[in-house]
Amino acid sequence: MVATISRDELKQKIDRHDPFVLVETLPEFMYQQGHLPGAVNLPPNRVQELAAKVLPDKNADVVVYCGSLT
């Protein structure tokens, strides 16, 4: 199931220490410039290559954060 959560809901998950994986889909150079605490990087152009390594638990709660270059 795919659902959308707000920034406030994400902050609540972080504050409650809910178990989840935070994935930022930023290009690597943007991720290196700054990312949310605890986030792992999965650049859009490397999803097939890195997804299994970055997200090994197929039952994990995953929150994907997408940035914009504009």
N, C-alpha and C positions, 0 to 999 in steps of 0.2 A: 504494500500500500504506500502511496506517495501522498504526503500532506504538506501544506505550506504552514510555517509558523512565523510569527512576527519577531521583530528584534526584541521586544519585551518578553515574549515567551522564551526565546533563546537565552536571554539574560537570566530569567527565572530558573531554567534548567542548569545553567552554570552555577548560579548562587546556591541551588539545592544540592549540587554535586551529583546530579543525575548521571547514571552511566550511559554515555553516548560517545560517538566518535564525531568530531567536528572536522569537516573536510572543506578546505578552501580550494576553489577551482581557478585560482589565479595563475597567470603565467609565472614561471619560476622567478624571474627578475622582480616582479611585483610582490610576490610572497616574501622574498628576501628583504624587501624594503619595509615591510610591515604586515603583520597578520594577527588575527585574534589569538589570544593566549591558548595554548594547547592544541591549536589547529594543525592538521597535517595537510600537506600540499598534494593535490592531484591535478596537475595542469591538463586542460582539455585535450591538448595534442598528445598526451601520454597516458590516457585512461586505460587503454588496452594493455599497455606495457606494465603499468604500476598498480592497477586496481587490486589484484590479488594480494600483492605485498602490503599495500596501505590498508586494505580492508579484509584481513584474513578471516574474521568472524562473520559468517553470512547471516547470523542471527542478531548482530549488533544493531542498536538504534543509531542511525547515521543522520547527521544534519549536514547538508551541503550548503555552503555559502558561496554565492556566485558574485563576482565583482564585474565591473564594467571598465573598459578602457576609455570611455567617453565621459 
